Amino acid sequence: MRVRGTEVGRCPGSRGLLDADGETGVKKPELEPTCTVYNINPGKNRKLLSECPVLGQYMLFVGHMREYLGKDSEKDLGKAIDKAIERCIREDVLREFLMRRRWHG
């Protein structure tokens, strides 16, 4: 398995597996999953975002969250998320999803 072109067994902070003899090493996996990562930041992958409006709205939510986090001198992620949720509901961005799953504490 590779992560950003590096073998997983050689990534910093990774551990090898123990083989039958108790030796450490990375065994060859029986399955080797792959995934494609897409950059959905503003201005990137416009075709994908135009074909999947929900993904485009998620990008807006994350953008609002980053904006509020940058304005908060305490860098309180919880407050930034709450403000982003409020704004998205007001602006009809992921509105139904956010209203259904919103925590009222």
TITOR-620756 format. One record per residue (C-alpha): residue in one letter; x, y, z. Coordinates in pm, whole numbers, plus 32768, in hexadecimal, padded with zeros to 4 digits. Example, Ala and Ser with C-alpha at 12.3 -4.5 7.8 and 13.67 -1.06 7.14 Angstrom:
residues 2
A84CE7E3E830C;S85577F9682CA;
END
This chain:
residues 105
M800080008000;R807F815A7FB1;V802B82A58055;R809783D27F86;G819682FA7ED6;T822E826E8016;E820B8109808A;V8132810281C1;G822C802F8280;R832D81418252;C8257826B82B5;P82CF832683EA;G820A82B68518;S819781718476;R81D180188503;G82217ED68456;L81507D9E848A;L81C87C6B8543;D81F27B3E8467;A81C579D284D5;D832A79C6855D;G82F27AFD8633;E83D37BCE8555;T836A7D2B84F7;G832D7D74838E;V82227DDA829F;K81697CBB8200;K80E37CD580A2;P7F6F7D2780C5;E7E6A7C3A803D;L7DA67D657FBF;E7E3A7EAE7F5C;P7D2F7FBC7F5B;T7D5F80F87E95;C7CAB82437EA0;T7CB283827DDC;V7CBF84CA7E99;Y7C2585FD7DF9;N7C7187637E58;I7B2288127E85;N7BAB895F7EFA;P7B218A917E43;G7B918A987CD9;K7BF389277CD1;N7B3B88087C26;R7A2388E67BA4;K799187D37ACB;L797086E67BF4;L78D287F67CCA;S77DD88557BB6;E777286E97B96;C774886BE7D0E;P769E87EF7DA8;V76AA875D7F09;L782587467EF4;G782F88B27E83;Q775989157FAD;Y783F88528095;M7962891A8005;L78A58A5C805E;F786889DE81C2;V79D9898F81F3;G7A348AE48162;H794C8B958259;M79DC8AC98377;R7B418B268314;E7ADC8C9482F6;Y7A498C9C8455;L7B6C8BDA84E6;G7C5C8CD9844F;K7B988DFA84E9;D7B8C8D5F8646;S7CB88DC78716;E7C848C9587F6;K7C778BAC86C7;D7B488AFB875D;L7AE989F2865C;G799A89AF8706;K79338B1D86E9;A79A68B2A857E;I78D889F6852B;D77A48A8185DC;K77C08BCB8520;A77F38B1683D4;I76C18A3D8416;E75EE8B718467;R76618C21832A;C762A8AF3824D;I74C98AC282D1;R74808C348293;E75118C218132;D74688AD380DE;V75B38A1880C5;L758988AF813E;R7460893D81FC;E738D88028226;F74B9872A827B;L753D881F837F;M73E8885A841C;R73A586E48442;R74F7869A84E0;R752787D385AA;W757787B2871A;H74B3889987FB;G757788B1893D;
END
